[in-house]
Amino acid sequence: MINKAAIHTDSAPDAIGTYSQAVKVNNTVYLSGQIPLDPSSMTLVDGGIEAQIKRVFDNLTAVCEAAGGSLQDIVKLNIYLTDLSHFPTVNEIMASYFNAPYPARAAIGISQLPKDALVEMDGVMVI
């Protein structure tokens, strides 16, 4: 039997469309894309790419915790960057949020993200 539930936390930005922050199906959690919005103001964080990457990881952390897991439970992470030259910065900051074994990952260069963010991430977590 499939057990499906929407996940929501006030510690991450509210959905800005017709989607849930995450959906849990049995022991798998599908994390919607997070951009670097401050959850309290719903505005992009200041400080450039480093601040945006950290905010995205913080938002993902909040959603993972609301689902009963942590970043360490992410098995697949997708990273979308408007400038792939920022990929080394993603790797550096990611190392402070994750421990080995790291999740499977894709990094994709795209032309634009919602609200003109520089980075967005989504993933799959198994708990």
Contacts in CASP RR format, 6 or more apart in sequence:
PFRMAT RR
TARGET T0000
AUTHOR 0000-0000-0000
METHOD contacts of the structure
MODEL  1
MINKAAIHTDSAPDAIGTYSQAVKVNNTVYLSGQIPLDPSSMTLVDGGIE
AQIKRVFDNLTAVCEAAGGSLQDIVKLNIYLTDLSHFPTVNEIMASYFNA
PYPARAAIGISQLPKDALVEMDGVMVI
2 25 0 8 1.000
2 26 0 8 1.000
3 24 0 8 1.000
3 25 0 8 1.000
3 26 0 8 1.000
4 23 0 8 1.000
4 24 0 8 1.000
4 25 0 8 1.000
5 23 0 8 1.000
5 24 0 8 1.000
6 20 0 8 1.000
6 21 0 8 1.000
6 22 0 8 1.000
6 23 0 8 1.000
6 24 0 8 1.000
7 20 0 8 1.000
7 21 0 8 1.000
7 22 0 8 1.000
7 23 0 8 1.000
7 24 0 8 1.000
7 29 0 8 1.000
7 63 0 8 1.000
7 66 0 8 1.000
7 67 0 8 1.000
8 20 0 8 1.000
8 21 0 8 1.000
8 66 0 8 1.000
9 21 0 8 1.000
9 62 0 8 1.000
9 63 0 8 1.000
9 65 0 8 1.000
9 66 0 8 1.000
10 39 0 8 1.000
11 39 0 8 1.000
11 62 0 8 1.000
11 65 0 8 1.000
11 66 0 8 1.000
12 21 0 8 1.000
12 34 0 8 1.000
12 39 0 8 1.000
12 59 0 8 1.000
12 60 0 8 1.000
12 62 0 8 1.000
12 63 0 8 1.000
12 66 0 8 1.000
13 34 0 8 1.000
13 35 0 8 1.000
13 37 0 8 1.000
13 38 0 8 1.000
13 39 0 8 1.000
13 42 0 8 1.000
13 59 0 8 1.000
14 21 0 8 1.000
14 39 0 8 1.000
14 42 0 8 1.000
15 21 0 8 1.000
15 32 0 8 1.000
16 42 0 8 1.000
16 114 0 8 1.000
16 115 0 8 1.000
19 32 0 8 1.000
20 32 0 8 1.000
21 31 0 8 1.000
21 32 0 8 1.000
21 63 0 8 1.000
21 66 0 8 1.000
22 29 0 8 1.000
22 30 0 8 1.000
22 31 0 8 1.000
22 32 0 8 1.000
22 63 0 8 1.000
22 66 0 8 1.000
22 67 0 8 1.000
22 125 0 8 1.000
23 29 0 8 1.000
23 30 0 8 1.000
24 30 0 8 1.000
24 67 0 8 1.000
27 126 0 8 1.000
27 127 0 8 1.000
28 124 0 8 1.000
28 125 0 8 1.000
28 126 0 8 1.000
29 64 0 8 1.000
29 67 0 8 1.000
29 69 0 8 1.000
29 73 0 8 1.000
29 124 0 8 1.000
29 125 0 8 1.000
29 126 0 8 1.000
29 127 0 8 1.000
30 123 0 8 1.000
30 124 0 8 1.000
31 60 0 8 1.000
31 63 0 8 1.000
31 64 0 8 1.000
31 74 0 8 1.000
31 122 0 8 1.000
31 123 0 8 1.000
31 124 0 8 1.000
31 125 0 8 1.000
32 63 0 8 1.000
32 122 0 8 1.000
33 120 0 8 1.000
33 121 0 8 1.000
33 122 0 8 1.000
33 123 0 8 1.000
34 56 0 8 1.000
34 59 0 8 1.000
34 60 0 8 1.000
34 63 0 8 1.000
34 120 0 8 1.000
34 121 0 8 1.000
34 122 0 8 1.000
35 44 0 8 1.000
35 52 0 8 1.000
35 56 0 8 1.000
35 113 0 8 1.000
35 114 0 8 1.000
35 115 0 8 1.000
35 117 0 8 1.000
35 119 0 8 1.000
35 120 0 8 1.000
36 44 0 8 1.000
36 45 0 8 1.000
36 51 0 8 1.000
36 52 0 8 1.000
36 53 0 8 1.000
36 55 0 8 1.000
36 56 0 8 1.000
36 59 0 8 1.000
36 117 0 8 1.000
36 118 0 8 1.000
36 119 0 8 1.000
37 43 0 8 1.000
37 44 0 8 1.000
37 45 0 8 1.000
37 55 0 8 1.000
37 59 0 8 1.000
37 115 0 8 1.000
37 117 0 8 1.000
38 44 0 8 1.000
38 45 0 8 1.000
38 55 0 8 1.000
39 59 0 8 1.000
39 62 0 8 1.000
44 52 0 8 1.000
44 115 0 8 1.000
44 116 0 8 1.000
44 117 0 8 1.000
45 51 0 8 1.000
45 52 0 8 1.000
45 55 0 8 1.000
48 118 0 8 1.000
49 83 0 8 1.000
49 86 0 8 1.000
49 89 0 8 1.000
49 118 0 8 1.000
49 119 0 8 1.000
50 89 0 8 1.000
50 93 0 8 1.000
52 117 0 8 1.000
52 118 0 8 1.000
52 119 0 8 1.000
53 86 0 8 1.000
53 89 0 8 1.000
53 90 0 8 1.000
53 93 0 8 1.000
53 94 0 8 1.000
53 119 0 8 1.000
54 93 0 8 1.000
56 119 0 8 1.000
56 120 0 8 1.000
56 121 0 8 1.000
57 71 0 8 1.000
57 93 0 8 1.000
57 94 0 8 1.000
57 97 0 8 1.000
57 121 0 8 1.000
60 71 0 8 1.000
60 74 0 8 1.000
60 121 0 8 1.000
60 123 0 8 1.000
61 70 0 8 1.000
61 71 0 8 1.000
61 97 0 8 1.000
64 70 0 8 1.000
64 71 0 8 1.000
64 73 0 8 1.000
64 74 0 8 1.000
64 125 0 8 1.000
67 125 0 8 1.000
67 127 0 8 1.000
68 127 0 8 1.000
69 125 0 8 1.000
69 127 0 8 1.000
71 97 0 8 1.000
71 98 0 8 1.000
72 98 0 8 1.000
72 99 0 8 1.000
73 125 0 8 1.000
73 126 0 8 1.000
73 127 0 8 1.000
74 98 0 8 1.000
74 103 0 8 1.000
74 123 0 8 1.000
74 124 0 8 1.000
74 125 0 8 1.000
75 103 0 8 1.000
75 104 0 8 1.000
75 124 0 8 1.000
75 125 0 8 1.000
75 126 0 8 1.000
76 103 0 8 1.000
76 104 0 8 1.000
76 105 0 8 1.000
76 123 0 8 1.000
76 124 0 8 1.000
77 103 0 8 1.000
77 104 0 8 1.000
77 105 0 8 1.000
77 106 0 8 1.000
77 121 0 8 1.000
77 122 0 8 1.000
77 123 0 8 1.000
78 105 0 8 1.000
78 106 0 8 1.000
78 108 0 8 1.000
78 121 0 8 1.000
78 122 0 8 1.000
78 123 0 8 1.000
79 90 0 8 1.000
79 105 0 8 1.000
79 106 0 8 1.000
79 107 0 8 1.000
79 108 0 8 1.000
79 119 0 8 1.000
79 120 0 8 1.000
79 121 0 8 1.000
80 108 0 8 1.000
80 109 0 8 1.000
80 110 0 8 1.000
80 113 0 8 1.000
80 119 0 8 1.000
80 120 0 8 1.000
80 121 0 8 1.000
81 87 0 8 1.000
81 90 0 8 1.000
81 107 0 8 1.000
81 108 0 8 1.000
81 109 0 8 1.000
81 110 0 8 1.000
81 118 0 8 1.000
81 119 0 8 1.000
82 109 0 8 1.000
82 110 0 8 1.000
82 111 0 8 1.000
82 112 0 8 1.000
82 113 0 8 1.000
82 117 0 8 1.000
82 118 0 8 1.000
82 119 0 8 1.000
83 109 0 8 1.000
83 118 0 8 1.000
84 107 0 8 1.000
84 109 0 8 1.000
86 118 0 8 1.000
86 119 0 8 1.000
87 107 0 8 1.000
90 107 0 8 1.000
90 119 0 8 1.000
94 102 0 8 1.000
103 123 0 8 1.000
113 119 0 8 1.000
113 120 0 8 1.000
114 120 0 8 1.000
END
